[in-house]
Amino acid sequence: MFACFIDSVADKVKLSGVGCYVNMTCMSILLYADDILLVAPSVASLQRILRICEAELDWLDMRINPKKSSYIRFGARYGVECSNISTSDDSKPPWSDNFRYLGHQDRLPVPLVTQV
């Protein structure tokens, strides 16, 4: 039943045109069961995608649980401090160096490039 409702969230994200694309396919939102993974090329884009998701979830009378949410950055600048991302209720889930998705826990590797 959840999948029937959550499809509209993915549709809204795709229609926004914000996020990451691979071979012209939107990869900004990945869904599996009740897990939602948002992928964005920048912190600002991630904030926009989060707002889009929250608006649609609000319409569906659903909410993101900030206690079960976190953000993670990949790439050469993943360890650089950046702006917080906040939910519509002004919660600020933490930035993390590990992630859990589909029951799998993983940690970011040591940076491949170090600054001298």
C-alpha positions in Angstrom: 0.0 0.0 0.0 2.8 2.4 0.9 4.3 2.0 -2.6 1.1 3.2 -4.2 1.4 6.5 -2.3 5.1 7.0 -2.5 5.2 6.9 -6.3 3.8 10.4 -6.4 6.8 11.6 -4.3 9.2 10.2 -6.9 7.1 11.7 -9.7 7.3 15.2 -8.2 11.1 14.9 -7.8 11.5 13.8 -11.4 9.2 16.6 -12.7 11.3 19.2 -10.8 14.3 18.5 -13.0 16.6 18.9 -9.9 19.2 16.3 -9.1 21.4 13.7 -10.7 21.0 12.2 -14.1 22.6 9.1 -15.6 22.1 8.6 -19.3 19.3 11.2 -19.2 17.5 9.2 -16.4 16.7 10.9 -13.2 18.5 9.2 -10.3 17.7 11.8 -7.7 15.3 9.6 -5.8 15.6 5.8 -5.2 12.8 4.0 -3.4 12.7 0.5 -1.9 10.0 -0.6 0.5 9.8 2.3 3.0 13.3 3.6 2.4 13.9 6.8 0.4 17.4 7.7 -0.8 17.8 11.2 -2.2 20.8 11.9 -4.5 21.9 15.4 -5.4 24.9 17.1 -7.0 25.1 19.8 -4.4 23.8 20.7 -0.9 21.5 23.3 -2.4 20.0 20.8 -4.7 19.5 18.3 -1.9 17.7 21.0 0.1 15.3 21.6 -2.9 14.7 17.9 -3.4 14.0 17.5 0.3 11.4 20.3 0.2 9.7 18.8 -2.8 9.5 15.4 -1.0 8.2 17.0 2.2 5.5 18.9 0.3 4.2 15.8 -1.4 4.5 13.7 1.8 2.6 16.4 3.7 -0.2 16.2 1.1 -0.3 12.4 1.7 -0.4 13.1 5.5 3.1 11.5 5.9 6.3 12.9 7.4 10.0 12.3 7.3 11.3 11.1 10.6 14.4 13.3 11.3 15.6 10.9 14.0 16.0 8.1 11.4 17.5 10.4 8.7 21.0 11.7 8.0 23.0 13.2 5.2 26.2 12.0 3.7 28.6 13.5 1.1 30.8 11.7 -1.4 33.7 12.9 -3.4 36.9 14.9 -2.8 35.1 17.5 -0.6 33.1 15.0 1.6 35.0 16.0 4.7 34.7 19.7 4.3 32.2 21.4 6.6 29.1 22.7 4.8 25.7 24.2 5.5 23.1 22.2 7.4 20.0 21.0 5.7 16.8 21.4 7.6 13.4 19.8 7.3 10.3 21.9 7.1 9.8 21.7 10.9 13.4 23.0 11.2 14.9 19.7 12.3 18.5 19.3 11.2 19.4 15.6 10.8 23.2 15.2 11.1 25.9 14.9 8.5 27.4 11.5 8.8 30.4 9.5 7.5 28.4 6.3 7.4 25.1 5.2 5.9 22.6 2.5 6.3 20.4 1.5 3.4 18.4 -1.6 2.9 19.8 -3.0 6.1 23.4 -2.6 5.0 25.7 -0.3 7.0 28.8 1.2 5.3 31.4 3.9 6.1 33.1 6.3 3.8 36.6 5.3 3.0 39.6 7.4 3.8 39.8 10.2 1.2 41.7 9.2 -1.9 43.1 12.7 -2.3 44.7 14.5 0.7 45.4 18.1 0.9 49.0 19.1 1.9 
